[in-house]
């Protein structure tokens, strides 16, 4: 498990003190969230791609870092890319495919 930063520690402390309260989304927002989740995770077609071994190793390491299967990570990245919501954040991992550290 990764180390918590100050912001995350503050949230955890608030949770443990019982200071956070759960709120229910409106019916309209709940329907919107359900529709988005359904559209995101529909598995209608199978696609086969060839990746270099170093790239696949990097993807698998990033998926492990994110706590998800690597196929799910690939699908998520592609979905975010095609929907215009892909935001690239630096990884704490060393990139094997280029031989450079980030």
Jmol script that loads the backbone (N, CA, C; Angstrom):
load data "model"
ATOM      1  N   UNK A   1       0.838  -1.181   0.000  1.00  0.00           N
ATOM      2  CA  UNK A   1       0.000   0.000   0.000  1.00  0.00           C
ATOM      3  C   UNK A   1       0.877   1.236   0.000  1.00  0.00           C
ATOM      4  N   UNK A   2       0.492   2.237  -0.789  1.00  0.00           N
ATOM      5  CA  UNK A   2       1.329   3.425  -0.889  1.00  0.00           C
ATOM      6  C   UNK A   2       1.204   4.287   0.363  1.00  0.00           C
ATOM      7  N   UNK A   3       2.180   5.118   0.571  1.00  0.00           N
ATOM      8  CA  UNK A   3       2.210   6.021   1.709  1.00  0.00           C
ATOM      9  C   UNK A   3       1.197   7.148   1.489  1.00  0.00           C
ATOM     10  N   UNK A   4       0.472   7.525   2.522  1.00  0.00           N
ATOM     11  CA  UNK A   4      -0.514   8.592   2.414  1.00  0.00           C
ATOM     12  C   UNK A   4       0.161   9.952   2.481  1.00  0.00           C
ATOM     13  N   UNK A   5      -0.308  10.881   1.623  1.00  0.00           N
ATOM     14  CA  UNK A   5       0.201  12.248   1.730  1.00  0.00           C
ATOM     15  C   UNK A   5      -0.607  12.986   2.803  1.00  0.00           C
ATOM     16  N   UNK A   6      -0.283  14.248   3.061  1.00  0.00           N
ATOM     17  CA  UNK A   6      -0.929  15.013   4.139  1.00  0.00           C
ATOM     18  C   UNK A   6      -2.437  15.132   3.920  1.00  0.00           C
ATOM     19  N   UNK A   7      -2.848  15.370   2.680  1.00  0.00           N
ATOM     20  CA  UNK A   7      -4.272  15.508   2.364  1.00  0.00           C
ATOM     21  C   UNK A   7      -5.012  14.205   2.649  1.00  0.00           C
ATOM     22  N   UNK A   8      -4.425  13.084   2.206  1.00  0.00           N
ATOM     23  CA  UNK A   8      -5.048  11.781   2.432  1.00  0.00           C
ATOM     24  C   UNK A   8      -5.106  11.439   3.920  1.00  0.00           C
ATOM     25  N   UNK A   9      -4.046  11.777   4.664  1.00  0.00           N
ATOM     26  CA  UNK A   9      -4.041  11.540   6.109  1.00  0.00           C
ATOM     27  C   UNK A   9      -5.146  12.339   6.790  1.00  0.00           C
ATOM     28  N   UNK A  10      -5.343  13.591   6.347  1.00  0.00           N
ATOM     29  CA  UNK A  10      -6.390  14.437   6.909  1.00  0.00           C
ATOM     30  C   UNK A  10      -7.770  13.818   6.675  1.00  0.00           C
ATOM     31  N   UNK A  11      -7.992  13.307   5.486  1.00  0.00           N
ATOM     32  CA  UNK A  11      -9.274  12.656   5.177  1.00  0.00           C
ATOM     33  C   UNK A  11      -9.455  11.412   6.044  1.00  0.00           C
ATOM     34  N   UNK A  12      -8.414  10.597   6.151  1.00  0.00           N
ATOM     35  CA  UNK A  12      -8.498   9.389   6.966  1.00  0.00           C
ATOM     36  C   UNK A  12      -8.765   9.732   8.432  1.00  0.00           C
ATOM     37  N   UNK A  13      -8.092  10.743   8.950  1.00  0.00           N
ATOM     38  CA  UNK A  13      -8.320  11.165  10.337  1.00  0.00           C
ATOM     39  C   UNK A  13      -9.767  11.618  10.537  1.00  0.00           C
ATOM     40  N   UNK A  14     -10.279  12.400   9.588  1.00  0.00           N
ATOM     41  CA  UNK A  14     -11.669  12.866   9.677  1.00  0.00           C
ATOM     42  C   UNK A  14     -12.637  11.694   9.646  1.00  0.00           C
ATOM     43  N   UNK A  15     -12.359  10.719   8.793  1.00  0.00           N
ATOM     44  CA  UNK A  15     -13.211   9.536   8.705  1.00  0.00           C
ATOM     45  C   UNK A  15     -13.204   8.767  10.025  1.00  0.00           C
ATOM     46  N   UNK A  16     -12.004   8.553  10.557  1.00  0.00           N
ATOM     47  CA  UNK A  16     -11.878   7.782  11.792  1.00  0.00           C
ATOM     48  C   UNK A  16     -12.519   8.490  12.985  1.00  0.00           C
ATOM     49  N   UNK A  17     -12.588   9.823  12.955  1.00  0.00           N
ATOM     50  CA  UNK A  17     -13.234  10.593  14.024  1.00  0.00           C
ATOM     51  C   UNK A  17     -14.749  10.674  13.824  1.00  0.00           C
ATOM     52  N   UNK A  18     -15.235  10.150  12.701  1.00  0.00           N
ATOM     53  CA  UNK A  18     -16.672  10.200  12.420  1.00  0.00           C
ATOM     54  C   UNK A  18     -17.150  11.553  11.946  1.00  0.00           C
ATOM     55  N   UNK A  19     -16.233  12.367  11.435  1.00  0.00           N
ATOM     56  CA  UNK A  19     -16.576  13.714  10.995  1.00  0.00           C
ATOM     57  C   UNK A  19     -17.149  13.762   9.577  1.00  0.00           C
ATOM     58  N   UNK A  20     -17.004  12.695   8.837  1.00  0.00           N
ATOM     59  CA  UNK A  20     -17.507  12.665   7.462  1.00  0.00           C
ATOM     60  C   UNK A  20     -18.890  12.033   7.437  1.00  0.00           C
ATOM     61  N   UNK A  21     -19.764  12.608   6.644  1.00  0.00           N
ATOM     62  CA  UNK A  21     -21.119  12.087   6.527  1.00  0.00           C
ATOM     63  C   UNK A  21     -21.383  11.701   5.075  1.00  0.00           C
ATOM     64  N   UNK A  22     -22.029  10.565   4.909  1.00  0.00           N
ATOM     65  CA  UNK A  22     -22.382  10.095   3.578  1.00  0.00           C
ATOM     66  C   UNK A  22     -23.632  10.830   3.117  1.00  0.00           C
ATOM     67  N   UNK A  23     -23.615  11.243   1.866  1.00  0.00           N
ATOM     68  CA  UNK A  23     -24.813  11.866   1.296  1.00  0.00           C
ATOM     69  C   UNK A  23     -25.240  11.051   0.091  1.00  0.00           C
ATOM     70  N   UNK A  24     -26.531  10.998  -0.122  1.00  0.00           N
ATOM     71  CA  UNK A  24     -27.060  10.255  -1.260  1.00  0.00           C
ATOM     72  C   UNK A  24     -27.183  11.184  -2.454  1.00  0.00           C
ATOM     73  N   UNK A  25     -26.771  10.718  -3.630  1.00  0.00           N
ATOM     74  CA  UNK A  25     -26.935  11.554  -4.819  1.00  0.00           C
ATOM     75  C   UNK A  25     -28.412  11.670  -5.180  1.00  0.00           C
ATOM     76  N   UNK A  26     -28.731  12.723  -5.902  1.00  0.00           N
ATOM     77  CA  UNK A  26     -30.108  12.879  -6.359  1.00  0.00           C
ATOM     78  C   UNK A  26     -30.442  11.750  -7.324  1.00  0.00           C
ATOM     79  N   UNK A  27     -31.732  11.505  -7.514  1.00  0.00           N
ATOM     80  CA  UNK A  27     -32.138  10.435  -8.438  1.00  0.00           C
ATOM     81  C   UNK A  27     -31.611  10.712  -9.841  1.00  0.00           C
ATOM     82  N   UNK A  28     -31.606  11.990 -10.214  1.00  0.00           N
ATOM     83  CA  UNK A  28     -31.114  12.367 -11.547  1.00  0.00           C
ATOM     84  C   UNK A  28     -29.622  12.051 -11.678  1.00  0.00           C
ATOM     85  N   UNK A  29     -28.828  12.434 -10.671  1.00  0.00           N
ATOM     86  CA  UNK A  29     -27.390  12.151 -10.718  1.00  0.00           C
ATOM     87  C   UNK A  29     -27.117  10.658 -10.628  1.00  0.00           C
ATOM     88  N   UNK A  30     -27.865   9.951  -9.820  1.00  0.00           N
ATOM     89  CA  UNK A  30     -27.681   8.512  -9.692  1.00  0.00           C
ATOM     90  C   UNK A  30     -27.913   7.824 -11.037  1.00  0.00           C
ATOM     91  N   UNK A  31     -28.949   8.219 -11.743  1.00  0.00           N
ATOM     92  CA  UNK A  31     -29.225   7.649 -13.065  1.00  0.00           C
ATOM     93  C   UNK A  31     -28.095   7.959 -14.034  1.00  0.00           C
ATOM     94  N   UNK A  32     -27.569   9.185 -13.955  1.00  0.00           N
ATOM     95  CA  UNK A  32     -26.473   9.584 -14.830  1.00  0.00           C
ATOM     96  C   UNK A  32     -25.208   8.771 -14.527  1.00  0.00           C
ATOM     97  N   UNK A  33     -24.918   8.580 -13.232  1.00  0.00           N
ATOM     98  CA  UNK A  33     -23.744   7.801 -12.838  1.00  0.00           C
ATOM     99  C   UNK A  33     -23.875   6.347 -13.282  1.00  0.00           C
ATOM    100  N   UNK A  34     -25.075   5.773 -13.127  1.00  0.00           N
ATOM    101  CA  UNK A  34     -25.292   4.382 -13.539  1.00  0.00           C
ATOM    102  C   UNK A  34     -25.113   4.222 -15.047  1.00  0.00           C
ATOM    103  N   UNK A  35     -25.636   5.184 -15.813  1.00  0.00           N
ATOM    104  CA  UNK A  35     -25.511   5.125 -17.269  1.00  0.00           C
ATOM    105  C   UNK A  35     -24.043   5.216 -17.686  1.00  0.00           C
ATOM    106  N   UNK A  36     -23.291   6.104 -17.019  1.00  0.00           N
ATOM    107  CA  UNK A  36     -21.868   6.255 -17.348  1.00  0.00           C
ATOM    108  C   UNK A  36     -21.103   4.987 -17.003  1.00  0.00           C
ATOM    109  N   UNK A  37     -21.400   4.390 -15.853  1.00  0.00           N
ATOM    110  CA  UNK A  37     -20.724   3.154 -15.449  1.00  0.00           C
ATOM    111  C   UNK A  37     -21.039   2.019 -16.414  1.00  0.00           C
ATOM    112  N   UNK A  38     -22.293   1.917 -16.815  1.00  0.00           N
ATOM    113  CA  UNK A  38     -22.690   0.870 -17.754  1.00  0.00           C
ATOM    114  C   UNK A  38     -21.977   1.045 -19.088  1.00  0.00           C
ATOM    115  N   UNK A  39     -21.945   2.276 -19.590  1.00  0.00           N
ATOM    116  CA  UNK A  39     -21.289   2.538 -20.874  1.00  0.00           C
ATOM    117  C   UNK A  39     -19.789   2.268 -20.794  1.00  0.00           C
ATOM    118  N   UNK A  40     -19.192   2.566 -19.655  1.00  0.00           N
ATOM    119  CA  UNK A  40     -17.753   2.388 -19.487  1.00  0.00           C
ATOM    120  C   UNK A  40     -17.356   0.926 -19.475  1.00  0.00           C
ATOM    121  N   UNK A  41     -18.164   0.094 -18.847  1.00  0.00           N
ATOM    122  CA  UNK A  41     -17.756  -1.281 -18.633  1.00  0.00           C
ATOM    123  C   UNK A  41     -18.439  -2.298 -19.533  1.00  0.00           C
ATOM    124  N   UNK A  42     -19.139  -1.849 -20.568  1.00  0.00           N
ATOM    125  CA  UNK A  42     -19.706  -2.798 -21.522  1.00  0.00           C
ATOM    126  C   UNK A  42     -18.577  -3.498 -22.263  1.00  0.00           C
ATOM    127  N   UNK A  43     -18.681  -4.779 -22.382  1.00  0.00           N
ATOM    128  CA  UNK A  43     -17.655  -5.556 -23.075  1.00  0.00           C
ATOM    129  C   UNK A  43     -18.320  -6.237 -24.262  1.00  0.00           C
ATOM    130  N   UNK A  44     -18.428  -5.505 -25.351  1.00  0.00           N
ATOM    131  CA  UNK A  44     -19.133  -6.017 -26.510  1.00  0.00           C
ATOM    132  C   UNK A  44     -18.211  -6.656 -27.541  1.00  0.00           C
ATOM    133  N   UNK A  45     -17.008  -6.143 -27.665  1.00  0.00           N
ATOM    134  CA  UNK A  45     -16.105  -6.616 -28.711  1.00  0.00           C
ATOM    135  C   UNK A  45     -14.752  -6.980 -28.112  1.00  0.00           C
ATOM    136  N   UNK A  46     -14.111  -7.928 -28.737  1.00  0.00           N
ATOM    137  CA  UNK A  46     -12.765  -8.329 -28.334  1.00  0.00           C
ATOM    138  C   UNK A  46     -11.789  -7.748 -29.346  1.00  0.00           C
ATOM    139  N   UNK A  47     -10.677  -7.230 -28.851  1.00  0.00           N
ATOM    140  CA  UNK A  47      -9.638  -6.668 -29.705  1.00  0.00           C
ATOM    141  C   UNK A  47      -8.312  -7.305 -29.308  1.00  0.00           C
ATOM    142  N   UNK A  48      -7.555  -7.722 -30.283  1.00  0.00           N
ATOM    143  CA  UNK A  48      -6.217  -8.263 -30.026  1.00  0.00           C
ATOM    144  C   UNK A  48      -5.193  -7.262 -30.523  1.00  0.00           C
ATOM    145  N   UNK A  49      -4.205  -6.978 -29.702  1.00  0.00           N
ATOM    146  CA  UNK A  49      -3.134  -6.070 -30.113  1.00  0.00           C
ATOM    147  C   UNK A  49      -1.794  -6.695 -29.750  1.00  0.00           C
ATOM    148  N   UNK A  50      -0.774  -6.279 -30.454  1.00  0.00           N
ATOM    149  CA  UNK A  50       0.578  -6.727 -30.145  1.00  0.00           C
ATOM    150  C   UNK A  50       1.301  -5.568 -29.472  1.00  0.00           C
ATOM    151  N   UNK A  51       1.944  -5.872 -28.345  1.00  0.00           N
ATOM    152  CA  UNK A  51       2.715  -4.885 -27.602  1.00  0.00           C
ATOM    153  C   UNK A  51       4.131  -5.402 -27.421  1.00  0.00           C
ATOM    154  N   UNK A  52       5.069  -4.491 -27.346  1.00  0.00           N
ATOM    155  CA  UNK A  52       6.434  -4.924 -27.032  1.00  0.00           C
ATOM    156  C   UNK A  52       6.451  -5.430 -25.593  1.00  0.00           C
ATOM    157  N   UNK A  53       7.362  -6.326 -25.316  1.00  0.00           N
ATOM    158  CA  UNK A  53       7.478  -6.877 -23.956  1.00  0.00           C
ATOM    159  C   UNK A  53       7.723  -5.776 -22.926  1.00  0.00           C
ATOM    160  N   UNK A  54       8.633  -4.818 -23.182  1.00  0.00           N
ATOM    161  CA  UNK A  54       8.826  -3.759 -22.185  1.00  0.00           C
ATOM    162  C   UNK A  54       7.561  -2.925 -21.938  1.00  0.00           C
ATOM    163  N   UNK A  55       6.812  -2.615 -23.018  1.00  0.00           N
ATOM    164  CA  UNK A  55       5.581  -1.849 -22.835  1.00  0.00           C
ATOM    165  C   UNK A  55       4.561  -2.635 -22.010  1.00  0.00           C
ATOM    166  N   UNK A  56       4.414  -3.918 -22.294  1.00  0.00           N
ATOM    167  CA  UNK A  56       3.486  -4.735 -21.531  1.00  0.00           C
ATOM    168  C   UNK A  56       3.908  -4.815 -20.065  1.00  0.00           C
ATOM    169  N   UNK A  57       5.193  -4.933 -19.821  1.00  0.00           N
ATOM    170  CA  UNK A  57       5.681  -4.957 -18.436  1.00  0.00           C
ATOM    171  C   UNK A  57       5.375  -3.639 -17.723  1.00  0.00           C
ATOM    172  N   UNK A  58       5.547  -2.514 -18.440  1.00  0.00           N
ATOM    173  CA  UNK A  58       5.222  -1.206 -17.857  1.00  0.00           C
ATOM    174  C   UNK A  58       3.730  -1.101 -17.554  1.00  0.00           C
ATOM    175  N   UNK A  59       2.902  -1.585 -18.463  1.00  0.00           N
ATOM    176  CA  UNK A  59       1.450  -1.551 -18.264  1.00  0.00           C
ATOM    177  C   UNK A  59       1.072  -2.418 -17.065  1.00  0.00           C
ATOM    178  N   UNK A  60       1.644  -3.600 -16.986  1.00  0.00           N
ATOM    179  CA  UNK A  60       1.332  -4.488 -15.868  1.00  0.00           C
ATOM    180  C   UNK A  60       1.791  -3.886 -14.540  1.00  0.00           C
ATOM    181  N   UNK A  61       2.949  -3.241 -14.534  1.00  0.00           N
ATOM    182  CA  UNK A  61       3.442  -2.598 -13.308  1.00  0.00           C
ATOM    183  C   UNK A  61       2.528  -1.437 -12.911  1.00  0.00           C
ATOM    184  N   UNK A  62       2.098  -0.641 -13.893  1.00  0.00           N
ATOM    185  CA  UNK A  62       1.199   0.489 -13.599  1.00  0.00           C
ATOM    186  C   UNK A  62      -0.136  -0.037 -13.089  1.00  0.00           C
ATOM    187  N   UNK A  63      -0.645  -1.106 -13.676  1.00  0.00           N
ATOM    188  CA  UNK A  63      -1.909  -1.685 -13.217  1.00  0.00           C
ATOM    189  C   UNK A  63      -1.780  -2.172 -11.780  1.00  0.00           C
ATOM    190  N   UNK A  64      -0.660  -2.784 -11.463  1.00  0.00           N
ATOM    191  CA  UNK A  64      -0.414  -3.223 -10.092  1.00  0.00           C
ATOM    192  C   UNK A  64      -0.385  -2.017  -9.153  1.00  0.00           C
ATOM    193  N   UNK A  65       0.255  -0.943  -9.596  1.00  0.00           N
ATOM    194  CA  UNK A  65       0.318   0.304  -8.822  1.00  0.00           C
ATOM    195  C   UNK A  65      -1.089   0.859  -8.573  1.00  0.00           C
ATOM    196  N   UNK A  66      -1.960   0.723  -9.573  1.00  0.00           N
ATOM    197  CA  UNK A  66      -3.330   1.224  -9.475  1.00  0.00           C
ATOM    198  C   UNK A  66      -4.275   0.230  -8.812  1.00  0.00           C
ATOM    199  N   UNK A  67      -3.823  -1.013  -8.640  1.00  0.00           N
ATOM    200  CA  UNK A  67      -4.646  -2.024  -7.994  1.00  0.00           C
ATOM    201  C   UNK A  67      -5.742  -2.597  -8.865  1.00  0.00           C
ATOM    202  N   UNK A  68      -5.430  -2.803 -10.150  1.00  0.00           N
ATOM    203  CA  UNK A  68      -6.423  -3.358 -11.067  1.00  0.00           C
ATOM    204  C   UNK A  68      -5.750  -4.280 -12.069  1.00  0.00           C
ATOM    205  N   UNK A  69      -6.524  -5.167 -12.713  1.00  0.00           N
ATOM    206  CA  UNK A  69      -5.957  -6.017 -13.766  1.00  0.00           C
ATOM    207  C   UNK A  69      -5.457  -5.158 -14.939  1.00  0.00           C
ATOM    208  N   UNK A  70      -4.386  -5.614 -15.590  1.00  0.00           N
ATOM    209  CA  UNK A  70      -3.815  -4.790 -16.649  1.00  0.00           C
ATOM    210  C   UNK A  70      -4.756  -4.622 -17.841  1.00  0.00           C
ATOM    211  N   UNK A  71      -5.603  -5.629 -18.126  1.00  0.00           N
ATOM    212  CA  UNK A  71      -6.554  -5.475 -19.228  1.00  0.00           C
ATOM    213  C   UNK A  71      -7.564  -4.361 -18.918  1.00  0.00           C
ATOM    214  N   UNK A  72      -7.973  -4.267 -17.658  1.00  0.00           N
ATOM    215  CA  UNK A  72      -8.902  -3.215 -17.238  1.00  0.00           C
ATOM    216  C   UNK A  72      -8.245  -1.853 -17.382  1.00  0.00           C
ATOM    217  N   UNK A  73      -6.975  -1.762 -17.012  1.00  0.00           N
ATOM    218  CA  UNK A  73      -6.250  -0.501 -17.160  1.00  0.00           C
ATOM    219  C   UNK A  73      -6.183  -0.077 -18.622  1.00  0.00           C
ATOM    220  N   UNK A  74      -5.859  -1.012 -19.511  1.00  0.00           N
ATOM    221  CA  UNK A  74      -5.780  -0.697 -20.941  1.00  0.00           C
ATOM    222  C   UNK A  74      -7.137  -0.196 -21.443  1.00  0.00           C
ATOM    223  N   UNK A  75      -8.226  -0.908 -21.089  1.00  0.00           N
ATOM    224  CA  UNK A  75      -9.562  -0.501 -21.525  1.00  0.00           C
ATOM    225  C   UNK A  75      -9.923   0.872 -20.975  1.00  0.00           C
ATOM    226  N   UNK A  76      -9.564   1.135 -19.724  1.00  0.00           N
ATOM    227  CA  UNK A  76      -9.862   2.418 -19.099  1.00  0.00           C
ATOM    228  C   UNK A  76      -9.114   3.561 -19.794  1.00  0.00           C
ATOM    229  N   UNK A  77      -7.836   3.345 -20.070  1.00  0.00           N
ATOM    230  CA  UNK A  77      -7.040   4.370 -20.748  1.00  0.00           C
ATOM    231  C   UNK A  77      -7.610   4.662 -22.138  1.00  0.00           C
ATOM    232  N   UNK A  78      -7.949   3.614 -22.872  1.00  0.00           N
ATOM    233  CA  UNK A  78      -8.519   3.816 -24.210  1.00  0.00           C
ATOM    234  C   UNK A  78      -9.857   4.543 -24.143  1.00  0.00           C
ATOM    235  N   UNK A  79     -10.700   4.175 -23.177  1.00  0.00           N
ATOM    236  CA  UNK A  79     -11.990   4.847 -23.022  1.00  0.00           C
ATOM    237  C   UNK A  79     -11.797   6.328 -22.707  1.00  0.00           C
ATOM    238  N   UNK A  80     -10.903   6.625 -21.785  1.00  0.00           N
ATOM    239  CA  UNK A  80     -10.650   8.032 -21.436  1.00  0.00           C
ATOM    240  C   UNK A  80     -10.090   8.797 -22.626  1.00  0.00           C
ATOM    241  N   UNK A  81      -9.222   8.155 -23.412  1.00  0.00           N
ATOM    242  CA  UNK A  81      -8.655   8.811 -24.587  1.00  0.00           C
ATOM    243  C   UNK A  81      -9.732   9.169 -25.605  1.00  0.00           C
ATOM    244  N   UNK A  82     -10.579   8.204 -25.949  1.00  0.00           N
ATOM    245  CA  UNK A  82     -11.580   8.464 -26.984  1.00  0.00           C
ATOM    246  C   UNK A  82     -12.669   9.414 -26.502  1.00  0.00           C
ATOM    247  N   UNK A  83     -12.877   9.500 -25.179  1.00  0.00           N
ATOM    248  CA  UNK A  83     -13.893  10.423 -24.665  1.00  0.00           C
ATOM    249  C   UNK A  83     -13.295  11.784 -24.326  1.00  0.00           C
ATOM    250  N   UNK A  84     -11.986  11.970 -24.591  1.00  0.00           N
ATOM    251  CA  UNK A  84     -11.347  13.268 -24.366  1.00  0.00           C
ATOM    252  C   UNK A  84     -11.066  13.573 -22.903  1.00  0.00           C
ATOM    253  N   UNK A  85     -11.043  12.543 -22.057  1.00  0.00           N
ATOM    254  CA  UNK A  85     -10.832  12.778 -20.627  1.00  0.00           C
ATOM    255  C   UNK A  85      -9.524  12.193 -20.115  1.00  0.00           C
ATOM    256  N   UNK A  86      -8.591  11.911 -20.998  1.00  0.00           N
ATOM    257  CA  UNK A  86      -7.331  11.318 -20.578  1.00  0.00           C
ATOM    258  C   UNK A  86      -6.427  12.398 -19.991  1.00  0.00           C
ATOM    259  N   UNK A  87      -6.053  12.205 -18.732  1.00  0.00           N
ATOM    260  CA  UNK A  87      -5.127  13.110 -18.056  1.00  0.00           C
ATOM    261  C   UNK A  87      -3.948  12.270 -17.609  1.00  0.00           C
ATOM    262  N   UNK A  88      -2.789  12.573 -18.136  1.00  0.00           N
ATOM    263  CA  UNK A  88      -1.612  11.770 -17.822  1.00  0.00           C
ATOM    264  C   UNK A  88      -0.925  12.328 -16.596  1.00  0.00           C
ATOM    265  N   UNK A  89      -0.723  11.457 -15.605  1.00  0.00           N
ATOM    266  CA  UNK A  89      -0.012  11.812 -14.384  1.00  0.00           C
ATOM    267  C   UNK A  89       1.280  11.022 -14.332  1.00  0.00           C
ATOM    268  N   UNK A  90       2.339  11.599 -13.781  1.00  0.00           N
ATOM    269  CA  UNK A  90       3.595  10.863 -13.705  1.00  0.00           C
ATOM    270  C   UNK A  90       3.492   9.672 -12.767  1.00  0.00           C
ATOM    271  N   UNK A  91       4.217   8.636 -13.095  1.00  0.00           N
ATOM    272  CA  UNK A  91       4.246   7.419 -12.283  1.00  0.00           C
ATOM    273  C   UNK A  91       5.489   7.433 -11.409  1.00  0.00           C
ATOM    274  N   UNK A  92       5.414   6.727 -10.301  1.00  0.00           N
ATOM    275  CA  UNK A  92       6.597   6.585  -9.451  1.00  0.00           C
ATOM    276  C   UNK A  92       7.508   5.482  -9.974  1.00  0.00           C
ATOM    277  N   UNK A  93       7.064   4.785 -11.014  1.00  0.00           N
ATOM    278  CA  UNK A  93       7.840   3.673 -11.565  1.00  0.00           C
ATOM    279  C   UNK A  93       8.895   4.163 -12.553  1.00  0.00           C
ATOM    280  N   UNK A  94       9.947   3.410 -12.692  1.00  0.00           N
ATOM    281  CA  UNK A  94      10.954   3.675 -13.711  1.00  0.00           C
ATOM    282  C   UNK A  94      10.452   3.083 -15.015  1.00  0.00           C
ATOM    283  N   UNK A  95      10.544   3.843 -16.086  1.00  0.00           N
ATOM    284  CA  UNK A  95      10.088   3.351 -17.384  1.00  0.00           C
ATOM    285  C   UNK A  95      11.140   2.423 -17.956  1.00  0.00           C
ATOM    286  N   UNK A  96      10.768   1.157 -18.139  1.00  0.00           N
ATOM    287  CA  UNK A  96      11.698   0.184 -18.698  1.00  0.00           C
ATOM    288  C   UNK A  96      11.794   0.312 -20.209  1.00  0.00           C
ATOM    289  N   UNK A  97      10.695   0.712 -20.857  1.00  0.00           N
ATOM    290  CA  UNK A  97      10.667   0.682 -22.310  1.00  0.00           C
ATOM    291  C   UNK A  97      11.581   1.734 -22.939  1.00  0.00           C
ATOM    292  N   UNK A  98      11.907   2.811 -22.223  1.00  0.00           N
ATOM    293  CA  UNK A  98      12.784   3.826 -22.788  1.00  0.00           C
ATOM    294  C   UNK A  98      14.137   3.852 -22.111  1.00  0.00           C
ATOM    295  N   UNK A  99      14.221   3.174 -20.952  1.00  0.00           N
ATOM    296  CA  UNK A  99      15.490   3.164 -20.240  1.00  0.00           C
ATOM    297  C   UNK A  99      15.718   4.409 -19.411  1.00  0.00           C
ATOM    298  N   UNK A 100      14.729   5.327 -19.361  1.00  0.00           N
ATOM    299  CA  UNK A 100      14.866   6.564 -18.606  1.00  0.00           C
ATOM    300  C   UNK A 100      13.958   6.530 -17.401  1.00  0.00           C
ATOM    301  N   UNK A 101      14.349   7.220 -16.370  1.00  0.00           N
ATOM    302  CA  UNK A 101      13.460   7.411 -15.213  1.00  0.00           C
ATOM    303  C   UNK A 101      12.583   8.599 -15.503  1.00  0.00           C
ATOM    304  N   UNK A 102      11.382   8.565 -14.996  1.00  0.00           N
ATOM    305  CA  UNK A 102      10.458   9.694 -15.193  1.00  0.00           C
ATOM    306  C   UNK A 102      10.825  10.816 -14.277  1.00  0.00           C
TER     307      UNK A 102
END
end "model"
wireframe off; spacefill off
backbone 0.3
color backbone group
